[in-house]
Amino acid sequence: MSLDRLLEKIAETQNPTVAGLDPKLDYVPEYIRHECFARYGNTLEAAAQALLLFNKGLIDALYDIVPAVKPQCAYYEMYGWQGMKALAETMEYAHQKGMFVITDGKRNDIGTTMEAYAAGHLGSIEINGQTIHPFPGDALTVNGYLGSDGINPLLKTCQAENKGVFVLVKTSNPSSGELQDRMMDGKTVYQVMGERCEAWGEALPGKYGYSGVGAVVGATYPKQLERLRGSLPHTFFLVPGYGAQGGGAWDVAGAFDRNGMGAVVNSSRGIMCAYQKEGCPETDFAGAARREALRMKADITGKIAPIRL
Amino acid sequence: MSLDRLLEKIAETQNPTVAGLDPKLDYVPEYIRHECFARYGNTLEAAAQALLLFNKGLIDALYDIVPAVKPQCAYYEMYGWQGMKALAETMEYAHQKGMFVITDGKRNDIGTTMEAYAAGHLGSIEINGQTIHPFPGDALTVNGYLGSDGINPLLKTCQAENKGVFVLVKTSNPSSGELQDRMMDGKTVYQVMGERCEAWGEALPGKYGYSGVGAVVGATYPKQLERLRGSLPHTFFLVPGYGAQGGGAWDVAGAFDRNGMGAVVNSSRGIMCAYQKEGCPETDFAGAARREALRMKADITGKIAPIRL
């Protein structure tokens, strides 16, 4: 009913980070792209195969030290249904390796339509008595602009399938304040959204104090992050914006509680493109990703309380 | 750079409505489902084929009288990548028949990630010099919670490809007011979002006074709809909530200007499931859809000014 399995994976790996899998084709080492184009031609299938091989290499290098992956739907949709097939296969592969999978889709709609997203991404569908999990995520990012009608259908699925969601609260981008920082009756929009997360989360209590309704709060707003940690005691944070977007370890430290819990920090490009930054041979992309993941782990765990459940 | 082609299709058909293609498997006539399961087994491929056959039948029955279709992504994602393949094929088929395609994805993200959604849904990608349009929509619904960083990447693609977007402003569901009706400095959140649409739309001016940045405003809030029509003179409205959600023709009349323009009203279940409501043989599902579309057209055009560009 919650994000407990994520917390357990974090405790097991002693690593409160998640590897974003946002594989633009440019990020994929040339030798992999070359191999796929040679085999499948200049097609979406070739692109999708390249993403999948890249992701599998990254997962192989990370699964024992990083608790979770976060594939970003946009980078798969961009390559059509073939890309979506690579998304599903990436998720299945990450599960085989024991990783927690956060689907970054920022989905939002109402009623039966939201139920359809919930079934597709967190639950299952029945085809003539056959149960199928189309995109088997453990948690899904969602956008709460439509209110409870957009969240309640997810809660039902999360209860039934032991899954969670992360609601956008204070995003990491420069213009997030255009709406999110505006005041309503003495509170910012993001505070109000955060309080909604606490309320929605009551339906999905967790063993370790955090509910199944988490919040997305950016590393690029460290003061807000720290204040939200204080005011949302049952809401686990997914923190984007570390690394490429400018957030450092001290910026995310305020997201954590005195048990080193309370948040998981994402890095996408930093890990995926570590081989480019390092300047190592591109065939060592997975090794570079692992080195960067370990560096990031040390960077963050050095600034928070020891991790324990 | 805009929604002009939608307005032209509305004028051509003299019909300001859009047929929502939200094909839950339960909506598909049994003889189609049976045929697909017999051929493909109890698989996602069978489900996806059933959706596609249903959609094609609906499009064949509607393309000369209805200007646009609006496939809802959730109902395709729900059936996995096979469902997404049916989505792309539905879009291509609707284009062959000359219909305008509004992809209802309510997508939202920032920067390069939003560019990926823009490329996948409104633009194109290059695979080794090959240009591919993965999901060839003419307009995409989007969620503006993240501010301009989430909208600007779309505007670039819309300019280059002559496409448009619809931003969620005041949604049709009962809980839309939880956030959208809250006051910020004397204005509701949805008014502020509407004004953002006017501002974003300046980058995509249209020939007929309406920009390429439209707004989603629900039929279930007729007073707000009418007031927004007055305050957002360059913003074209996509109006859900007619029919199944309780909105009637008088409720949507306020969305239109004195040229019978300014809005397109969606009906999904009303049209798709007309055969169930009518009680006609299910093999006549397309005929029933056409009859309902004509009834809806007469219902709405009877309450607005004559349509002219």
Interface residues (C-beta under 8 A of the other chain):
Chain A: D22 K24 L25 F37 N42 T43 L44 A46 A47 Q72 A74 Y75 E77 M78 Y79 G80 W81 Q82 G83 M84 K85 L87 A88 K106 R107 N108 D109 I110 G111 T112 T113 M114 A116 Y117 A119 G120 H121 I125 I127 N128 G129 Q130 I132 P134 F135 N143 G144 Y145 L146 G147 S148 D149 G150 L168 T171 S172 N173 P174 S175 S176 G177 E178 L179 Q180 R182 M183 M184 D185 V189 V192 M193 R196
Chain B: D22 K24 L25 F37 N42 T43 L44 A46 A47 Q72 A74 Y75 E77 M78 Y79 G80 W81 Q82 G83 M84 K85 L87 A88 K106 R107 N108 D109 I110 G111 T112 T113 M114 A116 Y117 A119 G120 H121 I125 I127 N128 G129 Q130 I132 P134 F135 N143 G144 Y145 L146 G147 S148 D149 G150 L168 T171 S172 N173 P174 S175 S176 G177 E178 L179 Q180 R182 M183 M184 D185 V189 V192 M193 R196
